[in-house]
Amino acid sequence: MSLTYILQQILNALSLGSMLALLAVGYTMIYGVLGLINFAHGEVFMIGAFTATFVLSLLGAPLWIAIILAVVASVLAGLLLERFCYRPVRGSGDITLFITSLAASIGIRSLFILIYGSRSRPFPTPEYLQGIHFFGDILVTDLNLIIFIFTAILTIILSLIIKNTDLGIAMRGVSYNKTTAEAMGINSNSIIVATFIIGSALAAIAGVAWGLQYGNVRPSMGYLPGISGFIAAVLGGIGNITGAAISGFILGVGQVLFVAFLPSTFSGFRPLFVWLILFIILFIKPTGLFRTNIKWE
């Protein structure tokens, strides 16, 4: 197996790794502030992709408008989840939060299947994103490069916001000790809402990128990417934004290489690969690949 083939597969995995990175960052932020694994995050991702699909196909709007409306729809979904699902049971214990999160995920997915059916719907991809560049025997698409660069920029900006702004300081304060933060004048509800807004917006962008990359959307599309994003957040050290993003890329590349190096009959086992990686790494290093950083310092 040649080095060119390996490099080609790694480049092919850039967009998948980028989408998993965005999902993982959303997971790790919400857990860092609220202590909640939001299993409905995959459905927020799906809502963003569906919104962009309808805007592009039915309204014929430009892609940038579709992205904005997708972010608005996903943020609205995230805020509704926070207000009506998670806030009423906040403080009721991890098991209650877990069951609520899982129920919200199943409920949203089932609702969309009931309304739209389980079949895939085409996602229109603008022609200007379909360009291909050749570097010797290696080809790179415009879409892969754009998704990768955009994800890297978003991750850097978000890290700077968390470390250097008043909002970021307040988020770190609430994640460290909610009671103390409130005693110092920080409105924890506002910080939690802001966290859901950011996480949901990232999920929407990942959903649009998924539609552009694979050319279709369906109500169940958020399940496997959502699980992979959650695993990437765990591997990166829960609460570590940079670690979550890097782990998302690692999982994305690993999944593509898993399919590329094995016979085609094993391609259906790609989800199993993700869980094997999780078990192996957590067995060797239970805190994840990077330092667990609930305080976001």
Steps between C-alpha positions, in 0.01 A plus 500: 500500500662823381560818696300690237196282568529557875534878456201502266283323755611735777407800285166336422439479875557872564136597457368211712752582773398865482133420553575268791725768649218758496261252662758401762562863597126552550479189718797596713382860553154397618645237730759742632236752611197284576650159570264359236571268208248640253410194293251714305797692357493270196139598437591870523762421233226332289264797537765734365559276199126468427450876527780567252357237264158666489647849463721393209254274319165673559601865526801486272689726741879535501704268719595771749132571571438126542784482754364796697148358512636156589686654794185685609291180485756292691552769762125523549484121538785508751337774703167316507679187619677693773188684618237227489699176532817562700428800722200340677711198601822687573636388833300176495807283454705360213263209430201732456696729268624202301150354454359844409774557243452156346122543490534840330727347236264212424195729508636754250628230267167314510306822438702576186462143376124526556479827306755447221542123488828315540625538143787727403441837337748656254709791623581751222874572474602824321717445194772735627576255783553205268844595368786250520873573523771247414836483678678228309290188554312655795174685446341748741150642467412862573229383740741295714742791528231753584341281768839425658620862499165630628501248785856588598416872506184446706689286754774760541249785537298305754810414703596868508148598609502247783842611623493876451146641515263576785259240364774239497606587855139472615464162327812372670375633832164324469669177390734510800244585769153616408406610853812712547460652153142604580613647832744718302219636282515264203160399362546125452181465293626758252836325474334162442279654231807656334673162505205332331493776238866449413482121505183492290646743246805274459270200453307687229818582310608137525157392370523727196853375434374141522229570243748667265749217534266202463222657293204383707328533838260280696334513843732237648818664369596644838526171687840362395674839458358599839640188664835555329504863616428390856781243486737764363408728792580219744827416327600865502447531875154626592509879523809536278390684184826460310525136602143434382570658160824305451331176606223567248759514224667185632171309495410631155833396352487167684154415366599574142827305526314210661283470189785573258741237633257211547297306242169660403309229688620659826380854420185447707715459809617861497282596802654207688844647435402819683395308811815285490715812492307638798541183704870464421590860578290516817656173615847647455417859599158535670512882496529511120781593265530851641476649846144501634424868535160561652624840620592604141819662621 
